Amino acid sequence: METIQSEEYQKLIEEFNFYLEVTGYSAGTIRGRSSRIRELFLFLEEAGINTLNEITNTHLESFYAQQFQMENKNIGAGLK
């Protein structure tokens, strides 16, 4: 598993996981949502974006396009 380099992103993931935990989400939901955010942050780091202030709509659209092209392992189609 790749490691997130940005301290800001690492802290955001920790805080998000804590929020989900204290609001009563299941461990599986926390893992799944945390995994999606990690994927986004890794994508952004690969693009040289290491803080939230640098993120643009174009970056998010590119990430969504990449996700849509990925194969869903359960049904064989693109992710939604």
N, C-alpha and C positions, 0 to 999 in steps of 0.2 A: 504494500500500500504506500502510495506516495505521501510525503510529508508536506504539509502546508508550511511555507517559509515565513509568511507575513504574520507578525505578532498580533496585528489588529484582527486579521481573519481568525487566528487561533482563539483569541479572546472572545470574538463574536460567536464562534461555535460553542465554546464553553458556556457562555451566558444563555444562548438559545437552548441548549440542552437542559440547563438548570431551570429555565422558564417552563419548558415542556414537562419536566419532572414535577415541579411544584404545582403545576396546574392539573396534574393527574393523568397525563398521557402514559400509555403503556410503554414498556421497554422496547418492544418491537417498533412502535410508531416513532419513538425517539431515535432509534438506530436508523430507520428509513429516512426520516426527515434530515437528520444530521448528515447522512450519506449524500443526499441531494445537494445540500449546501456545500459540503466538501468538494463535490464535483464542480460546482460553480466556481468556488474559490481557486481550485487548481487550474481550471480553464482560464480564469482571469490572470493568475500568476504566469501562466505560459504566454499570455499576451502582454506581459510586462505591467499589469495593473495590480498594485499591491496595497491600495487603500480604497475605501468606499468613495472618497471624493473624486477619484479618477474614473469611476464607472460611468459609462454613457448608455443610452438606449441601444446604440449600435452593438456594444459589447453583449448586452443581454439578448438582443435579437440573434446574434451569432451563436451564443450558447444554446438558445432554444432551437435554432436550426440544426445544430450539431446533435442535440438530444433527439430531435425528431428523426434524424437519419440513423440513429443507433437502433439496433434490433432488440426488441423485447424478447427476452429468453423464454417467456412463458407462452407467447402466442405467435412469435415469429415476425411480427410487424413492427413498425416504428413506435417509439415511445410516445406517449401523449402527455 
